[in-house]
């Protein structure tokens, strides 16, 4: 699972990872907000995690996806 650490996001620019997401799982309401991740659309490709430290891979919890 990919996690978003909103506290680590400067929330002062368009998130570069949003345009890199091949499934459109990342959205950003405005340049002053942290990106949001739709886990249903996410394929865990890691493009966002490669682009920015705000995103990281975390182990799935049992029964959660």
N, C-alpha and C positions, 0 to 999 in steps of 0.2 A: 504494500500500500504506500502511496505517496502522501506525505504530510506537509502542510503549510505552516511555517512558524511566523505568524503575523507580527509578533513582537520584534522579529529580526528584520522586518521589511521597513525601509525608510519611508514608504508611502508618500513619495514626492515626485514620482515620474511614472510614465506608462510602463507596466511590467513587461520586460522583454520576453519572458517565457510564454506569455499569452499567445503571441504570434507563432511561437515554435511548436505549440501543442497540436499534434496531428489530428486529434479527435474533437477539439473545441471544448475540452473538459475544464479549461481555465478561463475565468472571466475576471474582469476588474470593473467595478462600478464607476470609478473615476480615478484620476491620477493621485488622489489623496486617500486611497483605500488600498488595503492589501488584496492580493488576488484571492479568488475563491476557487476551489477545486470540486468538481462534480465527480465523486467516486464511481458513479454508475457509468460515466463516459470514459473514465481514465483507463488506459490499457497498461499503465505502469511502464511505459517505454523509457522514462528517465530523461527525456529531453529537457524538461523544466529543471530537474536537479542538476543537470550538466550546465545549465545557463545561469543558475542563481543559487546561492547558499540558503535561501529561504525555504527551498524545497528539499526534502530528504525522503529516502526510502525507509520505511519502518515495517516491522513484522506485522502481518495480519493477526488480529485476534481471532480466536476460534469462533466461527459462526458469523463473523463480520466481514463484509465486503462492500 
